[in-house]
Amino acid sequence: QTRTIRGNVTGAGEALPGVSILLKGTQRGTTTDASGRFQLEVPESNAVLLFSYVGYQNKEVTVGSQTELTVELMTDNKALDEVVVVGYGTQSKRAVTGAVTSIGYDQYKDRSFSNVTQSLAGKMPGVNITQAQGAPGLSPIIRIRGVNSITAGTNPLFVVDGVPLENFNLNMINPQDIESVEVLKDASSAAIYGSRGSSGVILVTTKQGQAGRTAVSATFEYGVQEVAKQIKMMNAQQYIDYYVTAKNNGWVAAGGKATDPNSARTASYRIPEDFLNNRQLFGNGTNWQDAMYRTAPLRNAQVSVSGGTDKTQFLFSTAYLDQDAVLDQNYYKRLTIRSNIKSAVSKRLTIGANLGITGINDRTEGTQGKSDVISLALQSTPIYPVYNENGNLGPLDPNSTWNRFVPFNDLVLWHPYSLTRFYHKKNRSFNTLGTAYAEFNILDDLKFRTSINANLFNNRGDSYRVAKQGYGYSSVLDAAATNFSTYSLNWLSENTLNYDKQFGDHKLTALAGYTAQKQRDEYATVGANNFPNDLVETLNAGTVSAGSTTASEWSMLSYLGRVNYNFKNKYFLTAAVRRDASSRFGRNSRWGTFPSVSAGWLVSDENFMSDLKAVSNLKVRVSYGVTGNNQIPNYGAVSLLGSSNYVGNGAIANGLRNTNIANPDLRWEKNNQFDIGLDLGLFNNRLNITADYYNTVTKDMLLNLPVPDITGFSTQLTNIGRMRNRGFELAINSKNVVGSFNWTTDFNFSLNRNKVLKLGPSNAPIIYTEYVVSVKTEIGQPISNFYGYVFDGVFKNQSEIDGYPHDPSTTPGDPRVRDVNGDGRITTDDQTTIGNYQPDFIAGMTNTFSYKGFDLSFLLQGSYGGEIVNQNVRYLGIWNAGRNFYEDLTNYWRSESEPGDGKHFKPTISPKGLQEKFSSYWVEDASFLRVKNIRVSYALPTSWLSKTPVRSARVYVNAENVFLFSKYRNIDPENTTYRPTNYNAISTETGTIGSTGNASFPSGAMIGVDYGSYPLPRVITFGIRADF
Amino acid sequence: CTNSFLDLAPISNANSENFYRTTADFDLAANAAMATLYTVYGPEGPVSYAGEIQSDNVTLNAVAGIQADKWAYRDYTLNSTNTINYSFWQIYYSALYNVNIVIQKLESASLNEDYKKSVRAQMLFLRSLYYFNMVRTWGDVPLVLTPITAAESYTYARKPQAEVYQQILSDLQYAAENLPLASATTKGKPTQGAAQTLLGKVYLTLNDKTNAARVLKAVYDSKQYSLVPAYASLWSNTNKNTSESIFEIQFLGGSPTSPYSEYYQTFFPAVSYTGYIGGGINQVTNDLWNEYEPGDPRKTASIDTGYVDTKGVFQSIKFPKKWNDKTTPVTTGKVLGLSNFMVLRYADLLLMLSEATDDPTYLNQVRTRAGVPTYGSANYPSGRYGTLALALEHERRVELALEFHRWFDLKRTNRAIPVLTTKGKPTTESKLIAPIPLTVLQQNSIITQNPGYN
């Protein structure tokens, strides 16, 4: 005898579709429909129903005599049994003994970034994600627990579906395909990645289909991007005033008189007549930032289909992103296709494959700083119009009236449009990341997994420079074209054994593995000129004039092992070890061993805690481990020969010379990290707190050590020195209000203190200099202190100069530099630490409110106590060959009676008195508070959708980089033009045409220096998502 | 198997481990060592800055880079943090490494002794040329004669000038004995004549006129060299390696992948010209312009008086005319210069010979070629150049103008302070020696600073 009962299921005040209902003791069951209703045949008596739904607590309901059930499910606060991905496997959150932060899909699903890590900024303690430049497709700089190396790279290791990839650009993975991102922060969790774990590991796991009905979801977004702030530059009138004064002051210093006419002056001191008596000609001139930036749309469409049976599950997805950049002519288009399939072939054998294909077409410029196009928009002289009267770009047009000003400029900058509109560039990249695996259960408790994985990256780029560039740079420079291509294949073979067994109260999990990985990079470039005209831009139309191909490889063999043990699910112990051998290191020392051990104690499960009702979860964790850093050039240990040709008897005489010093003993940089952490859940896990303290000591640092120049070289790659990072991290997660109205707050805070303990043989400080900007690394200090003079304003008159130590060339209006050592003279000994980019602390806070389908959240992100070097001062803060100036330079020193604001020098084309030296004039406060993100979303009521095939639908508005509170004169204090590593000759980063990377200093040492970076745009996106 | 998987040799660069074995290897290494001349004698290299910018021949105004550091050479305000001075230190020692490694690897190479001698002699010529310049620039310098490791470098203090000169003399003597005579196949390579001429210059600098006269006379008597008839033709970029050339740095030019010279562009005024921007270095002073006697054709052969701008207007400004690459191809803003650079030429030898022997015969050969009255003749401006020493000072200035000799000449003859101070250059004894760069002092605490710098 059966009867039919009906009912509806709700959770958090809403109908729950898809809740699974099972008649206890049978296989019979059903699921709720889109409006949360169900109907089921049950026996007349003793029927008990089991309700289960992801994210909610299971519930048993005794039917009794009821025919209409109303069931409310409670949200599941017992987060301890959530599964967290760790290296080579998963663990329940309960069993995690290291410092791992996990971010699920919900946290970034509506964000408009193309790179998932961009959505994680401000969300994870101990993980400092800074978007150094805002060009589409550019990876952020990620620092996990401080900076662990001085000159080797400090990028974390990316592991995508188990494949470790160095310098991978996560733009290649559509964020909507990502199930979760886990960050392994401490050495014990990262040690399983051994030689590559010292800067932390970011695990990215893509989604898998679920057994059950086939789910289809579709998303469409439309967004608008704009540059929220412009740098205040002089207009034409202000510029002319400054220019005239600078030329006159320079001429006076050279022995002339300010009243001398041009005919009495030498060429470089002459002033255009129009500047003196026809200034109205120029008006306010051109705002080049207006010319270069635009409001740019973005569109993003995505469809995914997933589902499967008990045996086979699948997920297919495709997405297309079409983004114009805020910079003139730049764009970014990306197509991603993913297929993840998993099938149980038999009881014992499961096979699967994940395949992700990404194609990117883009044009990305402006990220190189210095003289790249974004910087040029600041440096360009405001007196010139964007287009001249002939429709050409520049004053170099011999038929333009503007041509008469050319002889007065020391140099002619590229007109920014000559680079964007008369230089045609495009990039096309393709990335395929595939993993194929088989899992075989040898015994019930013993599983063998083997996989073969490959990442194939191809990039092709074309550029064509139109003849004469519309007179934007030169009246004669002819057409030229280049084409380059890169190829990079990385393959990995991985074999692991997993053992998992419960013995009474004891549980043991063990892992052993062997992996082999190899990468080959190839690069080819061809150049041509002699184009007859600009009709055909491919190289066949010209004469090939240059070509080159290069290739390089690395390989790595690894053994790994890990044992997890727990007693009564309360006491946890993990030990892991990895042995790596890499081709990058000298034969004498290529094997490295990276052990770790960690323990956890779930205190809250002890009997003595049962009276403390307020404490729902308390776990203490402690760990110690060793990780390594291998981010050096592929052949860093060998002495390479480079070409250096001479000419003999009228022909090229080929020459070869040693380009570096060999070091056959080159070995890993090793990080020893201790971590102690606490996870605390209070009031039925309404309030969760995670706190960690860590202490890391890096030894044998891979250092491009400056060596005495009399060796013939300036640096040698060697292992030397010691550095410490210690820090504290706090994450608080609070459900402030629960019910039909929900309010949660996620807060995180981290601080890191970095200190150099030991350096080269003599412990001598290491100073790297770019132009005049110096960074100094010395014992007892954090790395890369900005090192220069202290700028104490401007000398108002001669008696002030006479009364204070000064450089002999100083005249009134020149900078006053502090006599730091008090010896009564200004010497090089007066240079001192004038800042450091590392902040005292960083913090982030997300507040989320929800009510009846409405969700509102906003993310604040802040950084306090760091400094930034504005290297643009070189061009915009001091006279530099007639480039434009910051607007605040209008308050310059004019005379003793008009001393200006006391902060800006006397203009002169012959800057003396330390005007050009690196001083605190260049250094600014990098503290900021940012409204990083605001999101509003609304889930359409299911009742609206019940007559449609749509099961649920949501509309949302997402705003990124909404507002920035900062004192920084340029756009954003997170801007830095240098990258954390300069060894990746080839990476999956696109948009590297014309890249300039051959500096004599390690790029990472110059983080925190802004040389004219690409602004981070404000992006507002409207989206709709529907599930079928 | 493990090792074969992990032993990955560089693919796109040769590896030094299996180099330095055959004569072909040593030819390549010696060519690379010769190529260091490009930086040492480059238009913005250490010899150009010392020889010209510190002198009264040239000036420089707006230039690229850290202007104040460049003006310091002009104004005698060099200090230990001058970035140009430091880069010169690096240029010399990097060049010396390339020379020393060839010398060292030759020792153990099992090759024909004659071959080894000839390559070693070439390298020793280069080494002595570099140390000669260095000792005149910085005074005492660390004397590095083999490739050294970083650890060894900490034991290398500065060696007294006398010791450095001793090494220069012995290197040059070896070179003079083992280098070949000039021939059609020695273009751009050191020869016996080159080593002897340089040796003569070193002796003159050491005020050893007897030995100077001896070696210079030997070159003179060898009759391998002669003055070309037309002075101006010496700097035609199609007339290279003339009979007057004793040691000449070779360039091919015309293509970005051939070694090309940048003298013309660098010495062009700092303005945007047809497809390139001039460097504005070594802009000629009126003082040099006025040094020429009336009718001396060398004036207009050496100095350009201006250029025609893109609008066809003549802009008046004086700059070097030698190394003429006006019509040479330009690619992406670079003039791909064809011109060679003569480090030593016969006119220089003749003038040195007069200096060493106090015999004006050789001086007068130079003057005769220029078509100006000979020393001792009625029309000679003896009012201005009353002694042979002054006559030679004048003659060297105009004959060798802008060829990086002037300041070294004034310094050798102890005339730098009296001559330069009257021209507004605050020259003192200590300023005739450049400071040791601060970075060098910081690198190694046993390195000392020169007097007058802190």
Interface residues (C-beta under 8 A of the other chain):
Chain A: T266 A267 S268 L396 P398 N403 R404 V406 P407 N409 D410 L411 V412 S474 S475 V476 L477 A480 A516 K518 N529 S545 A546 T549 T550 A551 S552 E553 W554 S555 M556 L557 A581 S582 S583 R587 R590 N634 Y635 V638 S639 L640 L641 G642 S644 N645 Y646 V647 G648 N649 G650 A651 I652 A653 N654 G655 L656 R657 N658 T659 I661 A662 L705 P706 V707 P708 D709 I710 T711 G712 F713 S714 Q716 T718 P761 S762 A764 P765 I767 T769 Y771 V772 P808 S809 R825 T827 T828 A881 I909 S910 P911 K912 Q915 E916 K917
Chain B: T2 N3 F5 L6 D7 L8 A9 P10 I11 S12 N13 A14 N15 S16 E17 F19 D25 D27 L28 A29 A30 N31 A32 A33 M34 A35 L37 N61 A62 A64 I66 Q67 A68 W71 T77 N79 S80 T81 T83 W89 Q90 Y93 S94 L96 Y97 N98 N100 I101 P142 V144 P147 I148 T149 A150 A151 S153 Y154 Y156 A184 T185 K187 G188 K189 Q250 F251 L252 S255 P256 T257 S258 P259 P269 A270 V271 S272 T274 G275 Y276 I277 G280 D309 T310 K311 Q315 I317 V330 T331 T332 G333 L438 T439 V440 Q442 Q443 N444 S445 N454
